[in-house]
Amino acid sequence: MDSEELTGAELVAAFAALSNPHRLRILGALADGRQYVSLLARQLGMSRPLLHMHLQKLEAAGLVTGELELSEDGKAVKYFSATHFTLRVTPQAIKAIVPTLPEPADKGEETN
């Protein structure tokens, strides 16, 4: 993923996903390679349900990918990897994606 190839909606989703410290920690932990959910949860001191919620947001933004595999003993193990991405934001880059930004739900109010 390269910020120069993203639509406004995709850039908003990426920034929203990156705006959370837990998700930044997850990406940091995945920087050296893929990991399975249980190990990642232990390393980060996070419950698996909370980790899954954050991984879903990162995956929806295209910042991580998940892959289900069967272990030798037949158990399903979910692995996650960080995708390669480059986000370079300049005023000119923002100007270029403005036409592709989603409309706010209510034009009279700011969205978070």
Secondary structure by P-SEA (a helix, b strand, c coil): cccccccaaaaaaaaaaaccaaaaaaaaaaccccccaaaaaaaacccaaaaaaaaaaaaaaccbbbbbbbcccbbbbbbbbbcbbbbbbcaaaaaaaccccccccccccccc
